[in-house]
Amino acid sequence: MFETFLLAFIPLFVTVDAIGTLPIFIVLTQNLKQQDKKRIIVQSVITALCVAIGFLAIGKFVFKVLGITMADFMIAGGVILLCIAIVDLIKPEKYRQDISIEELGAVPLGTPLIVGPAVLATSLMIMNQYGLVMTVLSLVTNILLTGFVFLQSEVLIKFLGKAGSNALSRVMAVLLAAIAVMMIRKGIFLIAAV
């Protein structure tokens, strides 16, 4: 059971990318008080959980209504993931500085930075492979882990340094690209098998 959890956890860990999102979080909250940062972290975690679990609940129904197959979504999600990975590698400054404090935790931190198209596509794929319970457990663990990383942001940045954080973010982007290619490949094989 622990092995199944790890198999579900690792792809989501890479797509949620808590460490890669950390520099963006720091830039967006650098001039805020500690109390405001904590409120934003709680808001981002709650938003991410609601979006992710809500999508798991209605995603398949939406697919049925729109006539989308899992193979279609895997290929589309893989292409989106690949684009995100390429942008992360080429232009990592994917943040906006004109966001109000009231909405910062929900948008862009909760979604799309913590839970975006990549996480949604990956979670549906994982749900098909490992079931709903393991997927929800992996999602919740990854999102709470991201909240913890945000809470420890000052300590982690001092430990990693700016260069270390950027390097780790780039490695995550390459892993994200590899997962994207895997999703596209599996989607193509699913279509070919029909």
Secondary structure per residue as TSV (DSSP state, phi and psi in degrees):
chain	resnum	aa	ss	phi	psi
A	1	M	-	360.0	-40.4
A	2	F	H	-64.4	-37.0
A	3	E	H	-63.6	-41.0
A	4	T	H	-63.8	-41.2
A	5	F	H	-60.5	-45.6
A	6	L	H	-61.6	-40.5
A	7	L	H	-64.0	-32.5
A	8	A	H	-81.7	-34.1
A	9	F	H	-72.2	-44.1
A	10	I	H	-62.3	-48.7
A	11	P	H	-60.4	-36.4
A	12	L	H	-71.5	-34.4
A	13	F	H	-60.3	-41.0
A	14	V	H	-70.6	-42.1
A	15	T	H	-75.5	-34.9
A	16	V	H	-66.7	-41.0
A	17	D	-	54.0	61.8
A	18	A	H	-58.1	-43.3
A	19	I	H	-69.2	-39.7
A	20	G	H	-67.7	-30.4
A	21	T	H	-81.1	-19.5
A	22	L	H	-54.9	-47.8
A	23	P	H	-59.3	-35.4
A	24	I	H	-66.9	-44.5
A	25	F	H	-57.4	-44.9
A	26	I	H	-63.5	-43.4
A	27	V	H	-64.3	-42.7
A	28	L	H	-69.4	-26.3
A	29	T	H	-115.9	11.9
A	30	Q	T	-62.0	-28.9
A	31	N	T	-102.1	13.2
A	32	L	S	-97.9	156.0
A	33	K	-	-71.8	157.5
A	34	Q	H	-58.2	-38.3
A	35	Q	H	-63.6	-42.1
A	36	D	H	-65.9	-38.7
A	37	K	H	-61.0	-43.9
A	38	K	H	-63.4	-41.4
A	39	R	H	-62.9	-40.6
A	40	I	H	-66.3	-39.1
A	41	I	H	-63.4	-46.1
A	42	V	H	-60.9	-44.4
A	43	Q	H	-61.9	-41.3
A	44	S	H	-68.1	-39.8
A	45	V	H	-66.5	-44.4
A	46	I	H	-63.9	-44.1
A	47	T	H	-60.4	-47.8
A	48	A	H	-61.1	-44.2
A	49	L	H	-62.4	-44.8
A	50	C	H	-63.0	-44.9
A	51	V	H	-65.0	-47.1
A	52	A	H	-65.1	-48.6
A	53	I	H	-71.9	-37.0
A	54	G	H	-60.6	-41.1
A	55	F	H	-66.9	-38.9
A	56	L	H	-62.4	-36.1
A	57	A	H	-70.5	-39.9
A	58	I	H	-113.1	-3.6
A	59	G	H	-57.0	-47.9
A	60	K	H	-66.4	-36.3
A	61	F	H	-63.3	-44.4
A	62	V	H	-60.7	-41.6
A	63	F	H	-58.6	-44.3
A	64	K	H	-63.2	-45.4
A	65	V	H	-62.7	-42.0
A	66	L	H	-86.6	-7.4
A	67	G	T	74.9	27.3
A	68	I	-	-92.8	133.4
A	69	T	-	-93.0	165.8
A	70	M	H	-62.3	-35.8
A	71	A	H	-62.5	-42.6
A	72	D	H	-59.1	-46.6
A	73	F	H	-67.8	-37.0
A	74	M	H	-63.5	-42.4
A	75	I	H	-68.2	-46.3
A	76	A	H	-62.8	-45.1
A	77	G	H	-62.9	-38.4
A	78	G	H	-64.2	-41.0
A	79	V	H	-64.6	-43.6
A	80	I	H	-62.8	-45.4
A	81	L	H	-57.4	-44.0
A	82	L	H	-62.5	-42.1
A	83	C	H	-62.3	-43.5
A	84	I	H	-62.1	-43.1
A	85	A	H	-62.9	-41.6
A	86	I	H	-64.9	-43.9
A	87	V	H	-61.9	-41.6
A	88	D	H	-61.0	-36.1
A	89	L	H	-76.8	-38.1
A	90	I	H	-89.1	-43.8
A	91	K	-	-135.9	82.5
A	92	P	-	-71.7	-6.8
A	93	E	-	-82.7	67.6
A	94	K	-	-96.4	47.9
A	95	Y	-	-130.4	161.9
A	96	R	-	-118.4	144.1
A	97	Q	S	-101.6	0.9
A	98	D	-	-103.5	37.3
A	99	I	-	-103.6	138.2
A	100	S	-	-77.0	153.5
A	101	I	H	-61.8	-35.3
A	102	E	H	-62.9	-33.8
A	103	E	H	-106.1	-4.7
A	104	L	H	-56.7	-43.2
A	105	G	I	-65.9	-38.5
A	106	A	I	-76.6	-53.8
A	107	V	I	-132.2	122.1
A	108	P	I	-99.1	-2.5
A	109	L	I	-69.2	-57.9
A	110	G	I	-58.9	-49.2
A	111	T	I	-144.7	131.6
A	112	P	I	-98.9	3.8
A	113	L	I	-73.1	-46.6
A	114	I	I	-80.8	-53.6
A	115	V	S	-119.8	102.8
A	116	G	S	-123.0	-165.5
A	117	P	H	-55.1	-37.7
A	118	A	H	-62.8	-46.0
A	119	V	H	-66.9	-40.5
A	120	L	H	-64.6	-45.5
A	121	A	H	-63.5	-44.5
A	122	T	H	-64.7	-40.4
A	123	S	H	-67.0	-36.2
A	124	L	H	-66.6	-40.4
A	125	M	H	-63.5	-42.8
A	126	I	H	-66.7	-37.8
A	127	M	H	-61.6	-39.1
A	128	N	H	-66.4	-33.3
A	129	Q	H	-86.3	-41.4
A	130	Y	H	-119.2	-2.4
A	131	G	-	94.0	165.7
A	132	L	H	-66.3	-43.5
A	133	V	H	-61.6	-49.1
A	134	M	H	-64.6	-36.3
A	135	T	H	-66.7	-47.7
A	136	V	H	-63.4	-43.0
A	137	L	H	-60.8	-42.8
A	138	S	H	-66.9	-42.4
A	139	L	H	-61.7	-50.9
A	140	V	H	-60.6	-44.4
A	141	T	H	-60.7	-45.7
A	142	N	H	-66.0	-40.4
A	143	I	H	-69.9	-41.9
A	144	L	H	-65.4	-36.6
A	145	L	H	-62.8	-39.7
A	146	T	H	-62.9	-43.6
A	147	G	H	-59.1	-41.4
A	148	F	H	-63.9	-43.0
A	149	V	H	-60.9	-42.8
A	150	F	H	-61.7	-42.0
A	151	L	H	-62.1	-33.3
A	152	Q	T	-96.4	19.2
A	153	S	H	-55.9	-44.0
A	154	E	H	-65.8	-40.9
A	155	V	H	-66.2	-45.3
A	156	L	H	-65.7	-40.0
A	157	I	H	-66.5	-38.5
A	158	K	H	-63.4	-39.1
A	159	F	H	-71.0	-49.7
A	160	L	H	-76.9	-33.7
A	161	G	H	76.5	164.1
A	162	K	H	-64.3	-42.1
A	163	A	H	-65.4	-42.9
A	164	G	H	-64.1	-41.2
A	165	S	H	-64.3	-42.7
A	166	N	H	-64.9	-41.5
A	167	A	H	-63.7	-43.9
A	168	L	H	-64.1	-38.3
A	169	S	H	-62.2	-39.6
A	170	R	H	-66.5	-40.6
A	171	V	H	-62.0	-42.9
A	172	M	H	-61.5	-37.4
A	173	A	H	-64.9	-38.7
A	174	V	H	-66.7	-42.7
A	175	L	H	-62.4	-38.1
A	176	L	H	-61.9	-41.6
A	177	A	H	-62.9	-40.6
A	178	A	H	-64.7	-40.6
A	179	I	H	-65.4	-37.4
A	180	A	H	-61.1	-46.2
A	181	V	H	-62.8	-39.9
A	182	M	H	-61.7	-42.5
A	183	M	H	-64.3	-42.7
A	184	I	H	-63.1	-44.8
A	185	R	H	-60.7	-47.0
A	186	K	H	-64.1	-38.4
A	187	G	H	-63.5	-42.1
A	188	I	H	-64.9	-42.4
A	189	F	H	-64.0	-36.8
A	190	L	H	-64.5	-41.1
A	191	I	H	-66.5	-41.7
A	192	A	H	-65.7	-30.3
A	193	A	H	-74.5	-18.1
A	194	V	-	-80.1	360.0
